[in-house]
Amino acid sequence: MDNDFKGLVAIVTGAGKGIGFEVAKQLALHGASVIMNDIDKDLLQDASDRINALGGGITHPVAGDAGSIDLIQQLVDEAVQRFGKLNIAIAIAGITLFGDFLTYEQKALESVMNVNLQGSFFLAQRAARQMIKQGSGGSILFMSSVTGHQAHKDLAAYGMTKAGLEMLAKNLVIELSKFKITINTVAPGATLTERTLEDTDYKDTWSRITPMGRPGNVEDVANAVLFLVSPKASHITGQHLIVDGGWTAVSVSPY
């Protein structure tokens, strides 16, 4: 195992399970110190303990709503107080609320936008402020989705937020490049996680319509994330990397 991230400090939201957990785990195994966040305190503590038991870097859990600006500032402060600095911020926390556009309710839209957009926006802002203060650059990454590129039934609100994150990353190139801070997004396609596997047909359906013959796994997405926030990607910024086994090239509907 290489130590590309040895001595670096990262924040990962949505890290209690799924893609977020795998990203936090891989960062720690590659030597990073990681502030992990999830809204579920018990789930997060267990996730952190499991990663720490593996050796490598260390993680520290900070539970709370990733859409809350106060919580976001707490994550940054905790990184600095506990580990002395902040080098990487990864916004993975998100809400997916399916619903027909014609009957979609305001409360649902506000929930999706609060975490997916507001949380990501202010994590980037507060992390960038700390990175600028340190004067040594850094990396920020948003978790997008193929639904930000292709229409998907009952995901108008969710897809809108994911497309918005990609435009935000592109725009922040103007704001952050002079401080040597990179800003990118990763857009997963169908991915096997605890949530998606609750649908017993999910794996078979997406294996059938994905050109590579299978849905993604969390390692596929984590590998892309780690590359974009690593020193190896220091000249890559404002980019959107789709990890979907070729699905957006053909866009076959699962319905």
Secondary structure in CASP SS format (residue, H / E / C, confidence):
PFRMAT SS
TARGET T0000
AUTHOR 0000-0000-0000
METHOD secondary structure of the structure
MODEL  1
M C 1.00
D C 1.00
N C 1.00
D C 1.00
F C 1.00
K C 1.00
G C 1.00
L C 1.00
V E 1.00
A E 1.00
I E 1.00
V E 1.00
T C 1.00
G C 1.00
A C 1.00
G C 1.00
K C 1.00
G H 1.00
I H 1.00
G H 1.00
F H 1.00
E H 1.00
V H 1.00
A H 1.00
K H 1.00
Q H 1.00
L H 1.00
A H 1.00
L H 1.00
H C 1.00
G C 1.00
A C 1.00
S E 1.00
V E 1.00
I E 1.00
M E 1.00
N C 1.00
D C 1.00
I C 1.00
D C 1.00
K H 1.00
D H 1.00
L H 1.00
L H 1.00
Q H 1.00
D H 1.00
A H 1.00
S H 1.00
D H 1.00
R H 1.00
I H 1.00
N H 1.00
A C 1.00
L C 1.00
G C 1.00
G C 1.00
G C 1.00
I E 1.00
T E 1.00
H E 1.00
P E 1.00
V C 1.00
A C 1.00
G C 1.00
D C 1.00
A C 1.00
G C 1.00
S C 1.00
I H 1.00
D H 1.00
L H 1.00
I H 1.00
Q H 1.00
Q H 1.00
L H 1.00
V H 1.00
D H 1.00
E H 1.00
A H 1.00
V H 1.00
Q H 1.00
R H 1.00
F H 1.00
G C 1.00
K C 1.00
L C 1.00
N C 1.00
I E 1.00
A E 1.00
I E 1.00
A E 1.00
I C 1.00
A C 1.00
G C 1.00
I C 1.00
T C 1.00
L C 1.00
F C 1.00
G C 1.00
D C 1.00
F H 1.00
L H 1.00
T H 1.00
Y C 1.00
E C 1.00
Q H 1.00
K H 1.00
A H 1.00
L H 1.00
E H 1.00
S H 1.00
V H 1.00
M H 1.00
N H 1.00
V H 1.00
N H 1.00
L H 1.00
Q H 1.00
G H 1.00
S H 1.00
F H 1.00
F H 1.00
L H 1.00
A H 1.00
Q H 1.00
R H 1.00
A H 1.00
A H 1.00
R H 1.00
Q H 1.00
M H 1.00
I H 1.00
K H 1.00
Q H 1.00
G C 1.00
S C 1.00
G C 1.00
G E 1.00
S E 1.00
I E 1.00
L E 1.00
F E 1.00
M E 1.00
S C 1.00
S C 1.00
V H 1.00
T H 1.00
G H 1.00
H C 1.00
Q C 1.00
A C 1.00
H C 1.00
K C 1.00
D C 1.00
L C 1.00
A H 1.00
A H 1.00
Y H 1.00
G H 1.00
M H 1.00
T H 1.00
K H 1.00
A H 1.00
G H 1.00
L H 1.00
E H 1.00
M H 1.00
L H 1.00
A H 1.00
K H 1.00
N H 1.00
L H 1.00
V H 1.00
I H 1.00
E H 1.00
L H 1.00
S H 1.00
K H 1.00
F H 1.00
K C 1.00
I E 1.00
T E 1.00
I E 1.00
N E 1.00
T E 1.00
V E 1.00
A E 1.00
P E 1.00
G C 1.00
A C 1.00
T E 1.00
L E 1.00
T C 1.00
E C 1.00
R C 1.00
T H 1.00
L H 1.00
E H 1.00
D C 1.00
T C 1.00
D C 1.00
Y H 1.00
K H 1.00
D H 1.00
T H 1.00
W H 1.00
S H 1.00
R H 1.00
I H 1.00
T C 1.00
P C 1.00
M C 1.00
G C 1.00
R C 1.00
P C 1.00
G E 1.00
N E 1.00
V H 1.00
E H 1.00
D H 1.00
V H 1.00
A H 1.00
N H 1.00
A H 1.00
V H 1.00
L H 1.00
F H 1.00
L H 1.00
V C 1.00
S C 1.00
P H 1.00
K H 1.00
A H 1.00
S C 1.00
H C 1.00
I C 1.00
T C 1.00
G C 1.00
Q C 1.00
H E 1.00
L E 1.00
I E 1.00
V E 1.00
D C 1.00
G C 1.00
G C 1.00
W H 1.00
T H 1.00
A H 1.00
V H 1.00
S C 1.00
V C 1.00
S C 1.00
P C 1.00
Y C 1.00
END
